[in-house]
Amino acid sequence: MTKLQSKQFQYEIQNYQEDCVANIVSLFDSLRQKRNFGEILTVHHKKYNYNFPVQDTKNIDIMMETGTGKTFTYIKTIFELSKNFGYKKFIVLIPTVPIREGTKTNLEDTKDYFKSFYANEKEKEIETFVYEGGNISSVKQFIGTSHLSVLVMTPDAFNRGNNILNRPLEKEMNAPELFVKNQEPPKSYLECLKRLNPIVIMDEPHRFEGNAFKTYFDGFENYFLRFGATYPKKKDSLVLSNVAYVLDSISSFRQSLVKKIVVYTQDVVENTDTLIGIDNKKAIVSTLTNGIVARRELGVGSVFNGKSIKKINKDAIVLADDAIEKVDYSLSDESLRAMIKETIKIHFEKEKRLFEQDIKALTLFFMESDTSLFRGDNPKIKNIFEEEYKSQWLIVNGQLSDGDPYKKFLQKDFDSDNTLQVHKGYFSGDKGNADEKIKAGVDEILKDKKKLLSFESPTRFIFSIWALQEGWDNPNVFTICKLSNQGSEISKLQQIGRGLRICVNQNLQRNTLKNLNDDQEAFWKINNLDVIVSSKEHGFVEAIQNEILSNSFLIAETFTEQELIKTLKEKSRFDDETVVALVDDILKDKKMIVRKAIVDGQKIYEKSPEFSAILKEQNLPEEQVKAIESLFATDTNTYVQNAEKKREKKKVFIKPTHLQEFQNLWNTINKNAFYVLESLSEEQESQLIQNMKTQIEAVNIEEILLQTKRAELNVNKIGEQGAITEKLTDTVSYKSKVDYLALVRTLSNNTKTPISFVVKVFNALSDDFKTKMLCNNPEQAQREISEIINKNLIAMLKANIKYDGINGTGLPNVFKTEKGKTYLDTGSVGKFQKEIANDFSLKTKWVFEEVIEYDSDFELEIVEQDPDMDSIEIFGKLPRLKIKTPLGDYNPDFCYAIKSTEGNKIFLVVEAKGYKSSTEIPVDEKGKIDFAKKYFEALAEHYKDQGIKISFKERINKTQLAALIKN
């Protein structure tokens, strides 16, 4: 046993915890007087300005931010409810094993403190029973004891019919408490527990959802207390309601009840666009600009690595060449190493300073759901950690004098066999692990908080998956590194909650603001949580800031200006300028909101009594009126929206007057043609390879940079501009090893070219390029070389391709009939559809009767805004004309039948592109267009003696229609 293990945690009276317990006792006192539960809660909410629902359910909710001591608070609540009302039986429901272990530890650690505190009471300590692994004896003992007792269990113990607690009793239970209301013998242990009429305490209430839990929980008829920072939000769940006490996020930070947060973003920087997320139908992309990683939002039509974005899906973008770029949350080996190295560096930077203040620093790594990364043969993450730790340890240790106590402490990092022993792991499968070393590490992490806090234990680095995400905590976690982007659906505050608690020293005394003589700077300097995330977790700091705001309930019907701006923006989706104008020029200037008080330097506003009357006088647009009205809605109508019935798309009927001409045009160009490629001579192939070599060696393949960005959140400015301060702290270059064989294979796959040809290209490259440039960034080299090979192959194909089979059969008919009218299937000429409601210049020439189908806003603009011209007979969008090309099928956009002064037919086919110039069109897309030109040239040649002229034109951006027709 270490010296620290023989000591006790030093607890002190915290006003907010006392207030919370007092509120709960007050509610139970009112209930004892047989008053109506709903009325009691309504009065209570009004007294404390709590703007939460009051429901006819038996929950009493306590909202306490992560890290503020809710377990301590509910243990004290148990004592007070026993002292004041005689309650003896409590069940603590916890969702996971780590939370269960944490609860056991807290009950044990607080035992002496509460025994002293309640020394003069009849019940001065809690008998604790833990139901785990089918250990039914703990349940029997809990049922049988007459003392103040707690049964700790998970819902898994009873939420299935075949669980031991739900099975028939093997032997009758005779405890008198079981027969108070029912003289029939209980049939199961679960029925016994319900008959005891215990008060149930739920920890982490957002984890208690689902019909199975509701079914088996039904029958616990006493009031149940829910303690948590997060509550269920799903439909049909029991939301935060019947609130006894609130300590929200903003309050816990402002009152210095938790650590300050600093986030380091580790970037592996390449000179290319990297897709790091999709948000609100925008692609979030990181790009190296002037040596700094910049984030951009790209929409449909924007360019990503030289290719136009055609479509944005939930987790991927589709490029113009139909290539799919997915959001890749996995981290490369370079990124893993960079983040581990940075985390160790940050740990060492603070560890000596904290050591000198008698505080042990711990660091927590969250990693992927793959135990082999830390256990077994050749565990990648463990190996990287050990390499980087030893490297930095030598530097730190070498800088210390022999008499330095910290140097003496660092010598414990290695055992007698020189094996590093600073790191341990806990994973979900470790519980029954027979390896004594692993078991000892797991016990230290889960069960022996004091040993972990002691300088006598060398353990300072803990590796886990998400198993430690909730429930487990240690006040001395000062650094958290997320080596996995798993858990993105989980609250960011929950993710880092393991490190929010105020730290303790070797006397187990908390370093609170009060114990630091109210020195705020000294408090933040010690109680500072550093979080290291990858650049792929874009907006991590902003997300934390938003969660702090959204999880904060200052007082009902009152608000700060920052909260008002944030809420208005969320509800309305107005831009920043409109939101600020509404707040400044309307709500504040017109006295629709009035200042009520100043709290902690913040102006607190409330709604004016004349709010509605003033709003009517403003003559604002309807959407602005609705947004402002919804700001102050307190009933459920705010959350119920009328879903507009989705309009069915129509069939695309063709005007009878234009049908014959449109069919003639379509049948003329819709041919089942095929392309033929001429073989290359040796000389042509040699020249092609030489061209590729020259272009490849001219590429500047830049080094990969590893960048670390530090972001600090000022809690006193949350919601304001300037709340987040960012600084670039480090940039280093990185050289990669190149697997030439793998590179050649990848190039062959990417370019759909035989390996033998790629080998010829690769062998032509100079040794200098291969040894110096490729190792700078093999991934960039792969992309650049693939692009060059494709570009040259396309150029070669253009020169050696011809179309044949034009005089053969046409493709299947796309025209259909219904009640004598001809139509095309919905979506035949465009994925979007708009009903024709207004006139436009070319409306009489437009082929289709009731609708416009289109694929982009640029196409719609052409239809609705092009001027009419006498020479145009008909005008329409083409059905899916699939022209075969070496790069895939191609389908042009518009078709025109043009009057000719020479008496022949002129059919004009147009490809419309919204780019500013043709040079912006992605290579593959441009290649398809160029091949299509060859197709239409072949058509023109075929029809030249039949009095039909075929013309194919590109229309770039603002090119006038007249220019296309005249040429």
Stockholm file with secondary structure:
# STOCKHOLM 1.0

chainA/1-967         MTKLQSKQFQYEIQNYQEDCVANIVSLFDSLRQKRNFGEILTVHHKKYNYNFPVQDTKNIDIMMETGTGKTFTYIKTIFELSKNFGYKKFIVLIPTVPIREGTKTNLEDTKDYFKSFYANEKEKEIETFVYEGGNISSVKQFIGTSHLSVLVMTPDAFNRGNNILNRPLEKEMNAPELFVKNQEPPKSYLECLKRLNPIVIMDEPHRFEGNAFKTYFDGFENYFLRFGATYPKKKDSLVLSNVAYVLDSISSFRQSLVKKIVVYTQDVVENTDTLIGIDNKKAIVSTLTNGIVARRELGVGSVFNGKSIKKINKDAIVLADDAIEKVDYSLSDESLRAMIKETIKIHFEKEKRLFEQDIKALTLFFMESDTSLFRGDNPKIKNIFEEEYKSQWLIVNGQLSDGDPYKKFLQKDFDSDNTLQVHKGYFSGDKGNADEKIKAGVDEILKDKKKLLSFESPTRFIFSIWALQEGWDNPNVFTICKLSNQGSEISKLQQIGRGLRICVNQNLQRNTLKNLNDDQEAFWKINNLDVIVSSKEHGFVEAIQNEILSNSFLIAETFTEQELIKTLKEKSRFDDETVVALVDDILKDKKMIVRKAIVDGQKIYEKSPEFSAILKEQNLPEEQVKAIESLFATDTNTYVQNAEKKREKKKVFIKPTHLQEFQNLWNTINKNAFYVLESLSEEQESQLIQNMKTQIEAVNIEEILLQTKRAELNVNKIGEQGAITEKLTDTVSYKSKVDYLALVRTLSNNTKTPISFVVKVFNALSDDFKTKMLCNNPEQAQREISEIINKNLIAMLKANIKYDGINGTGLPNVFKTEKGKTYLDTGSVGKFQKEIANDFSLKTKWVFEEVIEYDSDFELEIVEQDPDMDSIEIFGKLPRLKIKTPLGDYNPDFCYAIKSTEGNKIFLVVEAKGYKSSTEIPVDEKGKIDFAKKYFEALAEHYKDQGIKISFKERINKTQLAALIKN
#=GR chainA/1-967 SS CCTGGGSCCBCCCCHHHHHHHHHHHHHHHHHHTTCCHHHHHHHHHHHHTCCCCCCSSSEEEEEECTTSCHHHHHHHHHHHHHHHHCCCEEEEECSSHHHHHHHHHHHHHTHHHHHHHTTTSSCCSCEEEECCTTCHHHHHHHHHCCSSEEEEECGGGTSSTTSGGGSBCSSCCCCGGGGSSCCSCCCBHHHHHHHTCCEEEEESGGGCCSHHHHHHHTTCCSCEEEEESCCCCSTTSCCSCSEEEEECHHHHHHTTCSCEEEEEEEEEECSSCEEEEEETTEEEEEEEETTEEEEEEECTTCEETTEEEEEECSSEEEETTSCEEECCCCCCHHHHHHHHHHHHHHHHHHHHHHHTTTCCCEEEEECCSCGGGTSSSSCHHHHHHHHHHHHHHHHHHHTSCTTCHHHHHHGGGBCTTCCBCSEEEECGGGTTCCCHHHHHHHHHHHTCHHHHHSTTSCCCEEEESGGGSSSCCCTTEEEEEECCCTTTTSCHHHHHGGGCSCCBCTTCBBCCTTTTTTCHHHHHHHSEEEEEEETTSTTHHHHHHHHHHHTCCCSTTEECHHHHHHHHHHHHCCCHHHHHHIIIIIIITTTSEEEEEEETTEEEEEECTTHHHHHHTTCCCHHHHHHHHHHTCCSGGGGCCCCCCCCCCCCEEBCHHHHHHHHHHHHHHCBCCEEEECCCCHHHHHHHHHHHHHHHHTCCCCCEEEEEEEEEECGGGTTSTTCEEEEEEEEEEECCCCCHHHHHHHHHHHHTCCHHHHHHHHHHSCHHIIIIIGGGCHHHHHHHHHHHHHHHHHHHHHHTEEEECTTSCBCCCCCEEETTEEEECTTSSCSEEEECCSCCTTTTTBSBSSEEEESSHHHHHHHHHSCCCTTEEEEEECCCCCBCCTTCCBCCCEEEEECCTTSSEEEEEEEEECSSSGGGSCHHHHHHHHHHHHHHHHHHHHHGGGTEEEEEEEEETTCCHHHHHHC
#=GC SS_cons         CCTGGGSCCBCCCCHHHHHHHHHHHHHHHHHHTTCCHHHHHHHHHHHHTCCCCCCSSSEEEEEECTTSCHHHHHHHHHHHHHHHHCCCEEEEECSSHHHHHHHHHHHHHTHHHHHHHTTTSSCCSCEEEECCTTCHHHHHHHHHCCSSEEEEECGGGTSSTTSGGGSBCSSCCCCGGGGSSCCSCCCBHHHHHHHTCCEEEEESGGGCCSHHHHHHHTTCCSCEEEEESCCCCSTTSCCSCSEEEEECHHHHHHTTCSCEEEEEEEEEECSSCEEEEEETTEEEEEEEETTEEEEEEECTTCEETTEEEEEECSSEEEETTSCEEECCCCCCHHHHHHHHHHHHHHHHHHHHHHHTTTCCCEEEEECCSCGGGTSSSSCHHHHHHHHHHHHHHHHHHHTSCTTCHHHHHHGGGBCTTCCBCSEEEECGGGTTCCCHHHHHHHHHHHTCHHHHHSTTSCCCEEEESGGGSSSCCCTTEEEEEECCCTTTTSCHHHHHGGGCSCCBCTTCBBCCTTTTTTCHHHHHHHSEEEEEEETTSTTHHHHHHHHHHHTCCCSTTEECHHHHHHHHHHHHCCCHHHHHHIIIIIIITTTSEEEEEEETTEEEEEECTTHHHHHHTTCCCHHHHHHHHHHTCCSGGGGCCCCCCCCCCCCEEBCHHHHHHHHHHHHHHCBCCEEEECCCCHHHHHHHHHHHHHHHHTCCCCCEEEEEEEEEECGGGTTSTTCEEEEEEEEEEECCCCCHHHHHHHHHHHHTCCHHHHHHHHHHSCHHIIIIIGGGCHHHHHHHHHHHHHHHHHHHHHHTEEEECTTSCBCCCCCEEETTEEEECTTSSCSEEEECCSCCTTTTTBSBSSEEEESSHHHHHHHHHSCCCTTEEEEEECCCCCBCCTTCCBCCCEEEEECCTTSSEEEEEEEEECSSSGGGSCHHHHHHHHHHHHHHHHHHHHHGGGTEEEEEEEEETTCCHHHHHHC
//
